Amino acid sequence: MRSASSVSSAARVQGTAFVVLFVIGFAHLLNDMIQSVVPAVYPLIKEKFDLSFAQIGIITLVFQLTSSILQPFVGRYADRHPRPYSLFVGMCFTLVGLCALAVAPDFRVLVAAVSIIGFGSSIFHPEASQVAQLASGGRKGLAQSIFQVGGNGGTAVGPLLAALVVVPYGQGAIGWFSLAAIVAAVVLVRVGKWYSRQLAHVRAVSGAMDSEGCGLSRKTVRRAMAMLIVLMFSKHFYIACINSYFTFFLIGKFGVSVQASQFCLFAFLAASAVGTVAGGFLGDRFGRKYVIWGSILGAAPFALALPYTGLQATIVLSVVIGLVISSAFSAILVYATDLMPGKVGMIAGIFFGLSFGLGGIGSAFFGWLADRTGVGFIFRISSFLPLLGVVAGFLPDLRNGSR
């Protein structure tokens, strides 16, 4: 079986497979919708099981670390030995964890359930990124934005559905989301068949185009990768604060209901989905370095103002922040694959893993800090994180990172 680099070369020859991109994006939507249910039900399970903010942070830490720990290894293996039906296997893990979460009787079972859901995600993302690259026809920014917007859309819809289904009917209603996992598993079987046919087709392909290199020295590549990790830290620590504690911030500061806070979180996440699409297109047109720079650093003024405004202004600012800062991830991921061509699965595993792992560590840290200082304080502190976006200005320009 051919390596992922040969697969990517064949994709350029065959053209962009938009149907496959939208289907894998839809599967990404369902996968991330299920995962976003976990933080969306935090207020419910916190009250039911009398959990502290630190325990909420532990749940998120376990969830995010299991989502990330396998991804680089799965991605590295997928680069060398693509396995089309691993997508289906990953979704089966998610289904089992979701059912366990719906009936969990105590904190320990909650932690075990979210860890199983996390393992499912860890299997899904690297191989799905390979599919997106194969279907890209060489238009990697476009393909990644379509794939990623599916995930962001699912992340946005999850809290909305949790507010409409889980909050009124309780923990057991989480089980209804198993229907989405079943639909996703069926869809991924079809994607796996397409993927398998494409792999058979490219057995005749040799001289992978993506193995040519990016034209930079190894030292420069390592330095650029280190900068990208700093930018990922800045972005995902800040987003972890919003994803896990924005509902508590709104409830505590403005006295809104749980449902109303979920709708506000949905507005932030929906804006993030729109920003992801914009980031992919702008990165292809103007260069991914400048999208990364403007996305993270550009969110800083709005983030710094958010903790000090009224309810309506807070909601507006959160939408603007989601729109701006979310455009960075697809640009960062494609920029990294341009730095290390031919290693799409490994790079996708590393950066998806980093996004989940850093989010988990950030959530645990801010949960610990919130128990000691209050939710309002962690929003004031986290607002300085986007200022690290200035690091993006030192990234090298890539010949294949611009239009």
JODABEL-V609500 format. One line per field, one symbol per residue. ss: DSSP state (H for helix, E for strand, C for the rest). phi: phi as a letter, one per 30 degrees, with the letter a starting at -180 (. if undefined). burial: 1 if it has 9 or more other C-alpha atoms within 8 Angstrom, else 0. A space follows every 10 residues. Layout:
ss: ???
phi: ???
burial: ???
//
This chain:
ss: CCCHHHHHHH HHHHCCCHHH HHHHHHHHHH HHHHHHHHHH CHHHHHHHHC CCHHHHHHHH HHHHHHHHCC HHHHHHHHHH CCCCCHHHHH HHHHHHHHHH HHHCCCHHHH HHHHHHHHHH HHHHHHHHHH HHHHCCCCCH HHHHHHHHHH HHHHHHHHHH HHHHHHHHHC HHHHHHHHHH HHHHHHHHHH HHHHHHHHHH HHHHCCCCHH HHCCCCCHHH HHHHHHHHHH HHHHHHHHHH HHHHHHHHHH HHHHCCCHHH HHHHHHHHHH HHHHHHHHHH HHHHHHCHHH HHHHHHHHCH HHHHHHCCCC HHHHHHHHHH HHHHHCCHHH HHHHHHHHHC CCCHHHHHHH HHHHHHHHHH HHHHHHHHHH HHHCHHHHHH HHCCHHHHHH HHHHCCCCCC CCC
phi: .dddddeddd ddddjdcddd dddddddded dddddddedd ceedddddch dddddddded ddeddddcdd dddddddddc bebecdeddd ddeedddddd ddcecaddde dddddddddd dddddddddd ddddddiicd dddddddddd dddddddedd ddddcdedcj eedeeddddd dddddddddd ddddeddddd dddddbiedd ddjcicdddd ddddddddde ddeedddddd ddedbddddd dddciddddd dddddddddd dddddddddd dddddcjded ddddddddde eddddedccd dddddddddd dedddddddd ddddeddddb dibddddddd dddddddddd dddddddddd dcbjdedddd dddddddddd eedcdddcdc cbd
burial: 0111111111 1100111001 1111111111 1111111111 1111110000 1011111111 1111111111 1111111111 1101111111 1111111111 1101000011 1111111111 1111111111 1111111101 1111111111 1111111111 1111111001 1111101101 1101111110 1110110110 0110100111 0011000000 1001101101 1111111111 1011111111 1100010110 1111111111 1111111111 1111011111 1111111111 0111111000 0011101111 1111111111 1111111111 1111111111 1111111111 1111111111 1001111111 0111111110 1100100100 110
//
